[in-house]
Amino acid sequence: MTSTFATVRSNLTIQEAARKMRDRNIDCLVVVEGGEPIGIVTDRDLCCRAVADRIDPSRATVRDFMTAKVAFCFGDQDIVDGAHLMEKQHIRRLAVLDRENRMLGLVSVDDIARCSYFLAGQILERSAVTAH
């Protein structure tokens, strides 16, 4: 799990979000309202959805491009449970929460690969099959 993550509010422009990702050298931001995660926006969301459609980055907001449903697991769950959830939902990042629903961090396919190449391979294979 990566415990260093950045959060933004949904009304931030995608230009500001992209700058934050660049300045922190990260590939996603957790979108929060009232201290709880309501979405995730990735560099791929900004590139493949906003830039590809010629959206004005100084006017469009994170809310317009975020994935609104945040998939999560709890910090005290087994990593295999998290990996299977990622595989089932075809996602590459999973929010990790404490039992009070506060963000602890993010777990990515790369994090899982450090523990098990097999589990990471399953997630990626499933993502590749559904992407086509």
A tleap script that builds the chain and sets N, CA, C and O, in Angstrom:
source leaprc.protein.ff14SB
mol = sequence {
  NMET THR SER THR PHE ALA THR VAL ARG SER
  ASN LEU THR ILE GLN GLU ALA ALA ARG LYS
  MET ARG ASP ARG ASN ILE ASP CYS LEU VAL
  VAL VAL GLU GLY GLY GLU PRO ILE GLY ILE
  VAL THR ASP ARG ASP LEU CYS CYS ARG ALA
  VAL ALA ASP ARG ILE ASP PRO SER ARG ALA
  THR VAL ARG ASP PHE MET THR ALA LYS VAL
  ALA PHE CYS PHE GLY ASP GLN ASP ILE VAL
  ASP GLY ALA HIE LEU MET GLU LYS GLN HIE
  ILE ARG ARG LEU ALA VAL LEU ASP ARG GLU
  ASN ARG MET LEU GLY LEU VAL SER VAL ASP
  ASP ILE ALA ARG CYS SER TYR PHE LEU ALA
  GLY GLN ILE LEU GLU ARG SER ALA VAL THR
  ALA CHIE
}
set mol.1.N position { 0.844 -1.177 0.000 }
set mol.1.CA position { 0.000 0.000 0.000 }
set mol.1.C position { 0.888 1.237 0.000 }
set mol.1.O position { 1.942 1.266 0.634 }
set mol.2.N position { 0.447 2.237 -0.709 }
set mol.2.CA position { 1.106 3.530 -0.703 }
set mol.2.C position { 0.332 4.437 0.235 }
set mol.2.O position { -0.842 4.728 0.007 }
set mol.3.N position { 0.992 4.877 1.284 }
set mol.3.CA position { 0.292 5.735 2.240 }
set mol.3.C position { 0.441 7.214 1.901 }
set mol.3.O position { -0.182 8.068 2.532 }
set mol.4.N position { 1.266 7.511 0.909 }
set mol.4.CA position { 1.371 8.896 0.449 }
set mol.4.C position { 0.471 9.053 -0.768 }
set mol.4.O position { 0.739 8.504 -1.837 }
set mol.5.N position { -0.576 9.793 -0.585 }
set mol.5.CA position { -1.524 10.041 -1.660 }
set mol.5.C position { -1.971 11.487 -1.523 }
set mol.5.O position { -1.817 12.094 -0.463 }
set mol.6.N position { -2.512 12.023 -2.569 }
set mol.6.CA position { -2.988 13.400 -2.553 }
set mol.6.C position { -4.489 13.419 -2.783 }
set mol.6.O position { -5.043 12.593 -3.507 }
set mol.7.N position { -5.121 14.379 -2.149 }
set mol.7.CA position { -6.563 14.527 -2.303 }
set mol.7.C position { -6.872 15.886 -2.927 }
set mol.7.O position { -6.088 16.830 -2.831 }
set mol.8.N position { -8.015 15.954 -3.558 }
set mol.8.CA position { -8.520 17.201 -4.134 }
set mol.8.C position { -10.026 17.242 -3.941 }
set mol.8.O position { -10.670 16.225 -3.684 }
set mol.9.N position { -10.565 18.435 -4.070 }
set mol.9.CA position { -12.016 18.579 -4.068 }
set mol.9.C position { -12.518 18.486 -5.502 }
set mol.9.O position { -11.768 18.730 -6.448 }
set mol.10.N position { -13.754 18.142 -5.653 }
set mol.10.CA position { -14.311 17.894 -6.985 }
set mol.10.C position { -14.428 19.145 -7.837 }
set mol.10.O position { -14.540 19.035 -9.058 }
set mol.11.N position { -14.406 20.332 -7.239 }
set mol.11.CA position { -14.547 21.558 -8.024 }
set mol.11.C position { -13.211 22.104 -8.529 }
set mol.11.O position { -13.183 23.153 -9.172 }
set mol.12.N position { -12.112 21.416 -8.251 }
set mol.12.CA position { -10.805 21.818 -8.762 }
set mol.12.C position { -10.789 21.648 -10.276 }
set mol.12.O position { -11.359 20.686 -10.790 }
set mol.13.N position { -10.150 22.560 -10.997 }
set mol.13.CA position { -10.071 22.393 -12.447 }
set mol.13.C position { -9.132 21.233 -12.763 }
set mol.13.O position { -8.258 20.888 -11.968 }
set mol.14.N position { -9.328 20.643 -13.931 }
set mol.14.CA position { -8.455 19.534 -14.309 }
set mol.14.C position { -7.044 20.027 -14.591 }
set mol.14.O position { -6.085 19.263 -14.486 }
set mol.15.N position { -6.913 21.292 -14.948 }
set mol.15.CA position { -5.580 21.864 -15.132 }
set mol.15.C position { -4.831 21.887 -13.799 }
set mol.15.O position { -3.659 21.517 -13.732 }
set mol.16.N position { -5.511 22.321 -12.748 }
set mol.16.CA position { -4.897 22.344 -11.416 }
set mol.16.C position { -4.605 20.922 -10.932 }
set mol.16.O position { -3.587 20.674 -10.286 }
set mol.17.N position { -5.499 20.004 -11.245 }
set mol.17.CA position { -5.291 18.603 -10.863 }
set mol.17.C position { -4.059 18.041 -11.568 }
set mol.17.O position { -3.247 17.355 -10.947 }
set mol.18.N position { -3.917 18.327 -12.855 }
set mol.18.CA position { -2.762 17.844 -13.616 }
set mol.18.C position { -1.466 18.418 -13.044 }
set mol.18.O position { -0.462 17.713 -12.943 }
set mol.19.N position { -1.489 19.673 -12.677 }
set mol.19.CA position { -0.297 20.287 -12.070 }
set mol.19.C position { 0.062 19.614 -10.751 }
set mol.19.O position { 1.233 19.378 -10.457 }
set mol.20.N position { -0.953 19.315 -9.972 }
set mol.20.CA position { -0.712 18.664 -8.677 }
set mol.20.C position { -0.087 17.287 -8.878 }
set mol.20.O position { 0.836 16.903 -8.160 }
set mol.21.N position { -0.598 16.548 -9.859 }
set mol.21.CA position { -0.020 15.235 -10.163 }
set mol.21.C position { 1.424 15.382 -10.618 }
set mol.21.O position { 2.301 14.643 -10.171 }
set mol.22.N position { 1.666 16.333 -11.503 }
set mol.22.CA position { 3.023 16.562 -12.001 }
set mol.22.C position { 3.973 16.959 -10.870 }
set mol.22.O position { 5.063 16.401 -10.744 }
set mol.23.N position { 3.559 17.914 -10.062 }
set mol.23.CA position { 4.423 18.422 -8.997 }
set mol.23.C position { 4.735 17.368 -7.936 }
set mol.23.O position { 5.809 17.388 -7.335 }
set mol.24.N position { 3.803 16.456 -7.708 }
set mol.24.CA position { 4.007 15.402 -6.710 }
set mol.24.C position { 4.493 14.088 -7.326 }
set mol.24.O position { 4.762 13.119 -6.617 }
set mol.25.N position { 4.598 14.075 -8.647 }
set mol.25.CA position { 5.032 12.877 -9.368 }
set mol.25.C position { 4.156 11.670 -9.038 }
set mol.25.O position { 4.650 10.597 -8.694 }
set mol.26.N position { 2.851 11.873 -9.152 }
set mol.26.CA position { 1.880 10.814 -8.885 }
set mol.26.C position { 0.949 10.689 -10.086 }
set mol.26.O position { 0.876 11.588 -10.923 }
set mol.27.N position { 0.238 9.565 -10.162 }
set mol.27.CA position { -0.607 9.334 -11.328 }
set mol.27.C position { -2.099 9.367 -11.037 }
set mol.27.O position { -2.909 9.117 -11.930 }
set mol.28.N position { -2.474 9.673 -9.795 }
set mol.28.CA position { -3.896 9.784 -9.491 }
set mol.28.C position { -4.103 10.654 -8.257 }
set mol.28.O position { -3.194 10.867 -7.455 }
set mol.29.N position { -5.321 11.144 -8.136 }
set mol.29.CA position { -5.728 11.941 -6.994 }
set mol.29.C position { -7.030 11.369 -6.456 }
set mol.29.O position { -7.903 10.961 -7.222 }
set mol.30.N position { -7.153 11.343 -5.146 }
set mol.30.CA position { -8.389 10.909 -4.510 }
set mol.30.C position { -9.261 12.151 -4.334 }
set mol.30.O position { -8.821 13.149 -3.765 }
set mol.31.N position { -10.487 12.085 -4.820 }
set mol.31.CA position { -11.409 13.206 -4.726 }
set mol.31.C position { -12.221 13.029 -3.444 }
set mol.31.O position { -12.861 11.997 -3.240 }
set mol.32.N position { -12.187 14.038 -2.592 }
set mol.32.CA position { -12.863 13.952 -1.299 }
set mol.32.C position { -13.839 15.102 -1.121 }
set mol.32.O position { -13.623 16.210 -1.612 }
set mol.33.N position { -14.889 14.818 -0.427 }
set mol.33.CA position { -15.854 15.817 0.020 }
set mol.33.C position { -16.221 15.440 1.452 }
set mol.33.O position { -16.581 14.296 1.730 }
set mol.34.N position { -16.128 16.394 2.337 }
set mol.34.CA position { -16.450 16.115 3.735 }
set mol.34.C position { -15.518 15.096 4.364 }
set mol.34.O position { -15.898 14.399 5.304 }
set mol.35.N position { -14.298 15.007 3.849 }
set mol.35.CA position { -13.313 14.083 4.395 }
set mol.35.C position { -13.435 12.647 3.913 }
set mol.35.O position { -12.612 11.804 4.269 }
set mol.36.N position { -14.442 12.360 3.114 }
set mol.36.CA position { -14.628 10.989 2.623 }
set mol.36.C position { -14.370 10.928 1.120 }
set mol.36.O position { -14.709 11.860 0.390 }
set mol.37.N position { -13.772 9.833 0.660 }
set mol.37.CA position { -13.495 9.696 -0.782 }
set mol.37.C position { -14.780 9.509 -1.580 }
set mol.37.O position { -15.616 8.666 -1.255 }
set mol.38.N position { -14.919 10.318 -2.638 }
set mol.38.CA position { -16.100 10.203 -3.505 }
set mol.38.C position { -15.707 9.849 -4.932 }
set mol.38.O position { -16.570 9.596 -5.774 }
set mol.39.N position { -14.405 9.831 -5.205 }
set mol.39.CA position { -13.967 9.505 -6.555 }
set mol.39.C position { -12.462 9.464 -6.666 }
set mol.39.O position { -11.736 9.788 -5.726 }
set mol.40.N position { -12.013 9.057 -7.838 }
set mol.40.CA position { -10.585 9.032 -8.154 }
set mol.40.C position { -10.445 9.581 -9.565 }
set mol.40.O position { -11.241 9.260 -10.447 }
set mol.41.N position { -9.431 10.410 -9.771 }
set mol.41.CA position { -9.117 10.899 -11.108 }
set mol.41.C position { -7.661 10.548 -11.390 }
set mol.41.O position { -6.782 10.776 -10.559 }
set mol.42.N position { -7.425 9.999 -12.556 }
set mol.42.CA position { -6.083 9.543 -12.919 }
set mol.42.C position { -5.524 10.384 -14.056 }
set mol.42.O position { -6.249 11.108 -14.738 }
set mol.43.N position { -4.218 10.267 -14.239 }
set mol.43.CA position { -3.595 10.950 -15.373 }
set mol.43.C position { -4.182 10.439 -16.687 }
set mol.43.O position { -4.303 11.193 -17.652 }
set mol.44.N position { -4.538 9.180 -16.719 }
set mol.44.CA position { -5.150 8.610 -17.926 }
set mol.44.C position { -6.527 9.221 -18.183 }
set mol.44.O position { -6.884 9.471 -19.334 }
set mol.45.N position { -7.308 9.465 -17.118 }
set mol.45.CA position { -8.603 10.134 -17.281 }
set mol.45.C position { -8.411 11.491 -17.943 }
set mol.45.O position { -9.147 11.855 -18.860 }
set mol.46.N position { -7.419 12.232 -17.471 }
set mol.46.CA position { -7.189 13.572 -18.012 }
set mol.46.C position { -6.707 13.524 -19.451 }
set mol.46.O position { -7.130 14.326 -20.283 }
set mol.47.N position { -5.829 12.589 -19.736 }
set mol.47.CA position { -5.263 12.495 -21.080 }
set mol.47.C position { -6.268 11.924 -22.081 }
set mol.47.O position { -6.558 12.542 -23.105 }
set mol.48.N position { -6.782 10.770 -21.781 }
set mol.48.CA position { -7.601 10.046 -22.760 }
set mol.48.C position { -9.031 10.568 -22.856 }
set mol.48.O position { -9.696 10.370 -23.873 }
set mol.49.N position { -9.501 11.224 -21.819 }
set mol.49.CA position { -10.864 11.731 -21.882 }
set mol.49.C position { -10.908 13.226 -22.126 }
set mol.49.O position { -11.652 13.683 -22.993 }
set mol.50.N position { -10.130 14.002 -21.382 }
set mol.50.CA position { -10.197 15.462 -21.525 }
set mol.50.C position { -9.395 15.960 -22.718 }
set mol.50.O position { -9.927 16.670 -23.571 }
set mol.51.N position { -8.139 15.599 -22.784 }
set mol.51.CA position { -7.282 16.091 -23.869 }
set mol.51.C position { -7.772 15.559 -25.213 }
set mol.51.O position { -7.837 16.298 -26.196 }
set mol.52.N position { -8.108 14.297 -25.248 }
set mol.52.CA position { -8.558 13.696 -26.512 }
set mol.52.C position { -9.819 14.371 -27.048 }
set mol.52.O position { -10.026 14.432 -28.260 }
set mol.53.N position { -10.655 14.873 -26.152 }
set mol.53.CA position { -11.893 15.538 -26.570 }
set mol.53.C position { -11.760 17.060 -26.629 }
set mol.53.O position { -12.750 17.774 -26.788 }
set mol.54.N position { -10.520 17.548 -26.500 }
set mol.54.CA position { -10.230 18.987 -26.590 }
set mol.54.C position { -11.022 19.815 -25.581 }
set mol.54.O position { -11.529 20.889 -25.902 }
set mol.55.N position { -11.118 19.305 -24.377 }
set mol.55.CA position { -11.806 20.012 -23.296 }
set mol.55.C position { -10.887 21.110 -22.760 }
set mol.55.O position { -9.683 20.894 -22.626 }
set mol.56.N position { -11.435 22.271 -22.454 }
set mol.56.CA position { -10.653 23.367 -21.885 }
set mol.56.C position { -10.290 23.016 -20.442 }
set mol.56.O position { -11.164 23.003 -19.575 }
set mol.57.N position { -9.018 22.731 -20.175 }
set mol.57.CA position { -8.617 22.286 -18.839 }
set mol.57.C position { -8.722 23.361 -17.761 }
set mol.57.O position { -8.706 23.047 -16.571 }
set mol.58.N position { -8.829 24.604 -18.160 }
set mol.58.CA position { -8.953 25.670 -17.166 }
set mol.58.C position { -10.400 25.891 -16.739 }
set mol.58.O position { -10.669 26.659 -15.815 }
set mol.59.N position { -11.328 25.220 -17.410 }
set mol.59.CA position { -12.751 25.371 -17.083 }
set mol.59.C position { -13.396 24.086 -16.583 }
set mol.59.O position { -14.299 24.127 -15.747 }
set mol.60.N position { -12.942 22.957 -17.086 }
set mol.60.CA position { -13.529 21.673 -16.688 }
set mol.60.C position { -13.067 21.316 -15.278 }
set mol.60.O position { -11.958 21.663 -14.871 }
set mol.61.N position { -13.911 20.634 -14.556 }
set mol.61.CA position { -13.584 20.278 -13.182 }
set mol.61.C position { -13.296 18.784 -13.033 }
set mol.61.O position { -13.642 17.969 -13.888 }
set mol.62.N position { -12.664 18.471 -11.942 }
set mol.62.CA position { -12.351 17.083 -11.621 }
set mol.62.C position { -13.623 16.243 -11.593 }
set mol.62.O position { -13.614 15.090 -12.024 }
set mol.63.N position { -14.710 16.810 -11.093 }
set mol.63.CA position { -15.978 16.067 -11.020 }
set mol.63.C position { -16.396 15.540 -12.395 }
set mol.63.O position { -16.996 14.469 -12.494 }
set mol.64.N position { -16.081 16.287 -13.450 }
set mol.64.CA position { -16.463 15.893 -14.808 }
set mol.64.C position { -15.693 14.678 -15.319 }
set mol.64.O position { -16.149 14.011 -16.248 }
set mol.65.N position { -14.535 14.379 -14.732 }
set mol.65.CA position { -13.669 13.333 -15.270 }
set mol.65.C position { -13.295 12.244 -14.279 }
set mol.65.O position { -12.632 11.274 -14.647 }
set mol.66.N position { -13.704 12.388 -13.045 }
set mol.66.CA position { -13.351 11.384 -12.036 }
set mol.66.C position { -14.200 10.131 -12.203 }
set mol.66.O position { -15.284 10.166 -12.785 }
set mol.67.N position { -13.689 9.045 -11.687 }
set mol.67.CA position { -14.484 7.840 -11.539 }
set mol.67.C position { -15.190 7.989 -10.198 }
set mol.67.O position { -14.552 8.034 -9.146 }
set mol.68.N position { -16.508 8.065 -10.251 }
set mol.68.CA position { -17.273 8.448 -9.066 }
set mol.68.C position { -17.397 7.344 -8.023 }
set mol.68.O position { -17.568 7.632 -6.838 }
set mol.69.N position { -17.316 6.132 -8.428 }
set mol.69.CA position { -17.464 5.049 -7.467 }
set mol.69.C position { -16.069 4.621 -7.017 }
set mol.69.O position { -15.282 4.102 -7.809 }
set mol.70.N position { -15.778 4.839 -5.760 }
set mol.70.CA position { -14.460 4.477 -5.243 }
set mol.70.C position { -14.514 3.052 -4.717 }
set mol.70.O position { -15.227 2.756 -3.758 }
set mol.71.N position { -13.757 2.179 -5.352 }
set mol.71.CA position { -13.642 0.805 -4.850 }
set mol.71.C position { -12.652 0.832 -3.694 }
set mol.71.O position { -11.636 1.525 -3.755 }
set mol.72.N position { -12.946 0.088 -2.656 }
set mol.72.CA position { -12.079 0.123 -1.491 }
set mol.72.C position { -12.044 -1.214 -0.769 }
set mol.72.O position { -12.904 -2.077 -0.946 }
set mol.73.N position { -11.027 -1.342 0.036 }
set mol.73.CA position { -10.938 -2.431 0.994 }
set mol.73.C position { -10.501 -1.796 2.313 }
set mol.73.O position { -10.175 -0.610 2.366 }
set mol.74.N position { -10.498 -2.579 3.348 }
set mol.74.CA position { -10.071 -2.076 4.653 }
set mol.74.C position { -8.627 -2.483 4.910 }
set mol.74.O position { -8.156 -3.510 4.420 }
set mol.75.N position { -7.948 -1.671 5.675 }
set mol.75.CA position { -6.540 -1.898 5.961 }
set mol.75.C position { -6.252 -3.201 6.664 }
set mol.75.O position { -5.130 -3.703 6.590 }
set mol.76.N position { -7.236 -3.764 7.347 }
set mol.76.CA position { -7.008 -5.017 8.067 }
set mol.76.C position { -7.430 -6.245 7.260 }
set mol.76.O position { -7.427 -7.360 7.781 }
set mol.77.N position { -7.793 -6.043 5.991 }
set mol.77.CA position { -8.151 -7.168 5.129 }
set mol.77.C position { -6.903 -7.774 4.497 }
set mol.77.O position { -5.864 -7.121 4.397 }
set mol.78.N position { -7.014 -9.001 4.083 }
set mol.78.CA position { -5.927 -9.699 3.403 }
set mol.78.C position { -5.734 -9.116 2.003 }
set mol.78.O position { -6.704 -8.757 1.337 }
set mol.79.N position { -4.499 -9.025 1.568 }
set mol.79.CA position { -4.164 -8.477 0.256 }
set mol.79.C position { -4.819 -9.277 -0.872 }
set mol.79.O position { -5.137 -8.720 -1.922 }
set mol.80.N position { -5.018 -10.550 -0.663 }
set mol.80.CA position { -5.664 -11.390 -1.681 }
set mol.80.C position { -7.101 -10.927 -1.905 }
set mol.80.O position { -7.582 -10.918 -3.038 }
set mol.81.N position { -7.787 -10.542 -0.828 }
set mol.81.CA position { -9.150 -10.023 -0.974 }
set mol.81.C position { -9.154 -8.759 -1.828 }
set mol.81.O position { -10.004 -8.595 -2.703 }
set mol.82.N position { -8.201 -7.869 -1.569 }
set mol.82.CA position { -8.091 -6.647 -2.349 }
set mol.82.C position { -7.787 -6.935 -3.807 }
set mol.82.O position { -8.356 -6.314 -4.705 }
set mol.83.N position { -6.886 -7.879 -4.038 }
set mol.83.CA position { -6.516 -8.241 -5.410 }
set mol.83.C position { -7.717 -8.807 -6.159 }
set mol.83.O position { -7.930 -8.475 -7.326 }
set mol.84.N position { -8.491 -9.644 -5.512 }
set mol.84.CA position { -9.667 -10.218 -6.175 }
set mol.84.C position { -10.726 -9.151 -6.457 }
set mol.84.O position { -11.420 -9.220 -7.471 }
set mol.85.N position { -10.851 -8.174 -5.570 }
set mol.85.CA position { -11.779 -7.073 -5.809 }
set mol.85.C position { -11.335 -6.248 -7.016 }
set mol.85.O position { -12.160 -5.857 -7.842 }
set mol.86.N position { -10.037 -5.985 -7.118 }
set mol.86.CA position { -9.506 -5.255 -8.266 }
set mol.86.C position { -9.752 -6.032 -9.556 }
set mol.86.O position { -10.131 -5.460 -10.578 }
set mol.87.N position { -9.534 -7.325 -9.491 }
set mol.87.CA position { -9.749 -8.177 -10.665 }
set mol.87.C position { -11.222 -8.158 -11.074 }
set mol.87.O position { -11.543 -8.004 -12.252 }
set mol.88.N position { -12.103 -8.314 -10.102 }
set mol.88.CA position { -13.537 -8.371 -10.379 }
set mol.88.C position { -14.068 -7.054 -10.955 }
set mol.88.O position { -14.924 -7.053 -11.839 }
set mol.89.N position { -13.541 -5.923 -10.435 }
set mol.89.CA position { -14.043 -4.621 -10.875 }
set mol.89.C position { -13.218 -4.016 -12.011 }
set mol.89.O position { -13.504 -2.913 -12.478 }
set mol.90.N position { -12.185 -4.753 -12.453 }
set mol.90.CA position { -11.357 -4.316 -13.589 }
set mol.90.C position { -10.694 -2.955 -13.322 }
set mol.90.O position { -10.727 -2.054 -14.160 }
set mol.91.N position { -10.098 -2.838 -12.144 }
set mol.91.CA position { -9.443 -1.590 -11.766 }
set mol.91.C position { -7.991 -1.855 -11.392 }
set mol.91.O position { -7.617 -2.984 -11.074 }
set mol.92.N position { -7.186 -0.814 -11.434 }
set mol.92.CA position { -5.760 -0.938 -11.141 }
set mol.92.C position { -5.356 -0.287 -9.837 }
set mol.92.O position { -4.209 -0.404 -9.407 }
set mol.93.N position { -6.300 0.404 -9.202 }
set mol.93.CA position { -6.046 1.038 -7.911 }
set mol.93.C position { -7.234 0.813 -6.998 }
set mol.93.O position { -8.380 0.759 -7.443 }
set mol.94.N position { -6.943 0.685 -5.724 }
set mol.94.CA position { -7.977 0.416 -4.734 }
set mol.94.C position { -7.701 1.282 -3.519 }
set mol.94.O position { -6.591 1.277 -2.986 }
set mol.95.N position { -8.708 2.027 -3.078 }
set mol.95.CA position { -8.559 2.822 -1.861 }
set mol.95.C position { -8.513 1.881 -0.661 }
set mol.95.O position { -9.210 0.867 -0.623 }
set mol.96.N position { -7.692 2.231 0.303 }
set mol.96.CA position { -7.605 1.462 1.541 }
set mol.96.C position { -8.100 2.374 2.660 }
set mol.96.O position { -7.550 3.452 2.888 }
set mol.97.N position { -9.148 1.926 3.355 }
set mol.97.CA position { -9.783 2.717 4.403 }
set mol.97.C position { -9.619 2.052 5.762 }
set mol.97.O position { -9.398 0.844 5.855 }
set mol.98.N position { -9.731 2.859 6.815 }
set mol.98.CA position { -9.835 2.269 8.142 }
set mol.98.C position { -11.314 1.977 8.388 }
set mol.98.O position { -12.150 2.274 7.535 }
set mol.99.N position { -11.636 1.418 9.508 }
set mol.99.CA position { -13.032 1.014 9.766 }
set mol.99.C position { -13.962 2.204 10.027 }
set mol.99.O position { -15.171 2.023 10.173 }
set mol.100.N position { -13.406 3.412 10.085 }
set mol.100.CA position { -14.219 4.629 10.185 }
set mol.100.C position { -14.325 5.319 8.823 }
set mol.100.O position { -14.746 6.472 8.736 }
set mol.101.N position { -13.938 4.602 7.758 }
set mol.101.CA position { -13.992 5.086 6.369 }
set mol.101.C position { -13.062 6.264 6.086 }
set mol.101.O position { -13.349 7.079 5.210 }
set mol.102.N position { -11.956 6.362 6.816 }
set mol.102.CA position { -10.939 7.368 6.529 }
set mol.102.C position { -9.860 6.722 5.671 }
set mol.102.O position { -9.505 5.558 5.854 }
set mol.103.N position { -9.351 7.507 4.732 }
set mol.103.CA position { -8.310 7.016 3.821 }
set mol.103.C position { -7.021 6.697 4.565 }
set mol.103.O position { -6.506 7.510 5.332 }
set mol.104.N position { -6.515 5.495 4.319 }
set mol.104.CA position { -5.196 5.105 4.818 }
set mol.104.C position { -4.168 5.154 3.701 }
set mol.104.O position { -2.993 5.434 3.936 }
set mol.105.N position { -4.625 4.876 2.474 }
set mol.105.CA position { -3.710 4.846 1.348 }
set mol.105.C position { -4.369 4.261 0.119 }
set mol.105.O position { -5.589 4.121 0.044 }
set mol.106.N position { -3.529 3.924 -0.836 }
set mol.106.CA position { -3.970 3.303 -2.083 }
set mol.106.C position { -3.128 2.070 -2.324 }
set mol.106.O position { -1.929 2.061 -2.043 }
set mol.107.N position { -3.751 1.040 -2.840 }
set mol.107.CA position { -3.002 -0.133 -3.262 }
set mol.107.C position { -3.164 -0.240 -4.774 }
set mol.107.O position { -4.271 -0.129 -5.301 }
set mol.108.N position { -2.060 -0.456 -5.456 }
set mol.108.CA position { -2.075 -0.543 -6.916 }
set mol.108.C position { -1.640 -1.942 -7.346 }
set mol.108.O position { -1.185 -2.750 -6.537 }
set mol.109.N position { -1.792 -2.196 -8.626 }
set mol.109.CA position { -1.311 -3.463 -9.179 }
set mol.109.C position { 0.192 -3.598 -8.919 }
set mol.109.O position { 0.672 -4.691 -8.618 }
set mol.110.N position { 0.931 -2.497 -9.033 }
set mol.110.CA position { 2.374 -2.535 -8.752 }
set mol.110.C position { 2.658 -2.963 -7.317 }
set mol.110.O position { 3.581 -3.738 -7.068 }
set mol.111.N position { 1.863 -2.457 -6.373 }
set mol.111.CA position { 2.035 -2.854 -4.969 }
set mol.111.C position { 1.805 -4.352 -4.801 }
set mol.111.O position { 2.548 -5.034 -4.095 }
set mol.112.N position { 0.772 -4.845 -5.456 }
set mol.112.CA position { 0.453 -6.275 -5.351 }
set mol.112.C position { 1.552 -7.111 -5.991 }
set mol.112.O position { 1.876 -8.192 -5.498 }
set mol.113.N position { 2.129 -6.619 -7.089 }
set mol.113.CA position { 3.201 -7.359 -7.757 }
set mol.113.C position { 4.404 -7.558 -6.838 }
set mol.113.O position { 5.124 -8.548 -6.968 }
set mol.114.N position { 4.625 -6.633 -5.920 }
set mol.114.CA position { 5.727 -6.787 -4.968 }
set mol.114.C position { 5.520 -7.998 -4.063 }
set mol.114.O position { 6.480 -8.586 -3.566 }
set mol.115.N position { 4.255 -8.362 -3.855 }
set mol.115.CA position { 3.928 -9.522 -3.012 }
set mol.115.C position { 3.723 -10.782 -3.840 }
set mol.115.O position { 4.134 -11.874 -3.447 }
set mol.116.N position { 3.076 -10.611 -4.999 }
set mol.116.CA position { 2.731 -11.783 -5.804 }
set mol.116.C position { 2.575 -11.399 -7.271 }
set mol.116.O position { 1.638 -10.695 -7.646 }
set mol.117.N position { 3.505 -11.872 -8.090 }
set mol.117.CA position { 3.384 -11.653 -9.525 }
set mol.117.C position { 2.143 -12.336 -10.070 }
set mol.117.O position { 1.514 -11.843 -11.006 }
set mol.118.N position { 1.795 -13.464 -9.487 }
set mol.118.CA position { 0.626 -14.218 -9.943 }
set mol.118.C position { -0.646 -13.392 -9.779 }
set mol.118.O position { -1.432 -13.275 -10.720 }
set mol.119.N position { -0.859 -12.810 -8.580 }
set mol.119.CA position { -2.060 -12.002 -8.347 }
set mol.119.C position { -2.082 -10.782 -9.264 }
set mol.119.O position { -3.117 -10.467 -9.851 }
set mol.120.N position { -0.956 -10.102 -9.390 }
set mol.120.CA position { -0.888 -8.930 -10.265 }
set mol.120.C position { -1.202 -9.320 -11.702 }
set mol.120.O position { -1.907 -8.593 -12.403 }
set mol.121.N position { -0.687 -10.457 -12.143 }
set mol.121.CA position { -0.958 -10.943 -13.491 }
set mol.121.C position { -2.428 -11.201 -13.722 }
set mol.121.O position { -2.953 -10.908 -14.796 }
set mol.122.N position { -3.101 -11.749 -12.719 }
set mol.122.CA position { -4.534 -11.998 -12.847 }
set mol.122.C position { -5.307 -10.692 -13.041 }
set mol.122.O position { -6.208 -10.612 -13.876 }
set mol.123.N position { -4.947 -9.681 -12.266 }
set mol.123.CA position { -5.633 -8.393 -12.368 }
set mol.123.C position { -5.412 -7.791 -13.750 }
set mol.123.O position { -6.358 -7.347 -14.401 }
set mol.124.N position { -4.170 -7.781 -14.188 }
set mol.124.CA position { -3.853 -7.189 -15.490 }
set mol.124.C position { -4.473 -7.964 -16.636 }
set mol.124.O position { -4.947 -7.373 -17.606 }
set mol.125.N position { -4.472 -9.277 -16.529 }
set mol.125.CA position { -5.075 -10.097 -17.577 }
set mol.125.C position { -6.551 -9.805 -17.698 }
set mol.125.O position { -7.072 -9.673 -18.806 }
set mol.126.N position { -7.225 -9.704 -16.578 }
set mol.126.CA position { -8.654 -9.418 -16.577 }
set mol.126.C position { -8.939 -8.027 -17.144 }
set mol.126.O position { -9.903 -7.838 -17.886 }
set mol.127.N position { -8.085 -7.046 -16.788 }
set mol.127.CA position { -8.253 -5.677 -17.296 }
set mol.127.C position { -8.064 -5.643 -18.811 }
set mol.127.O position { -8.810 -4.965 -19.518 }
set mol.128.N position { -7.068 -6.371 -19.306 }
set mol.128.CA position { -6.776 -6.372 -20.744 }
set mol.128.C position { -7.922 -7.021 -21.534 }
set mol.128.O position { -8.258 -6.563 -22.626 }
set mol.129.N position { -8.506 -8.061 -20.996 }
set mol.129.CA position { -9.588 -8.755 -21.678 }
set mol.129.C position { -10.813 -7.865 -21.791 }
set mol.129.O position { -11.486 -7.860 -22.822 }
set mol.130.N position { -11.108 -7.109 -20.737 }
set mol.130.CA position { -12.328 -6.288 -20.761 }
set mol.130.C position { -12.105 -4.959 -21.463 }
set mol.130.O position { -13.077 -4.285 -21.805 }
set mol.131.N position { -10.863 -4.559 -21.687 }
set mol.131.CA position { -10.598 -3.275 -22.340 }
set mol.131.C position { -10.824 -3.343 -23.844 }
set mol.131.O position { -10.957 -2.300 -24.484 }
set mol.132.N position { -10.872 -4.515 -24.418 }
set mol.132.CA position { -11.009 -4.639 -25.881 }
set mol.132.C position { -12.424 -4.891 -26.290 }
set mol.132.O position { -12.709 -5.019 -27.481 }
savepdb mol mol.pdb
quit
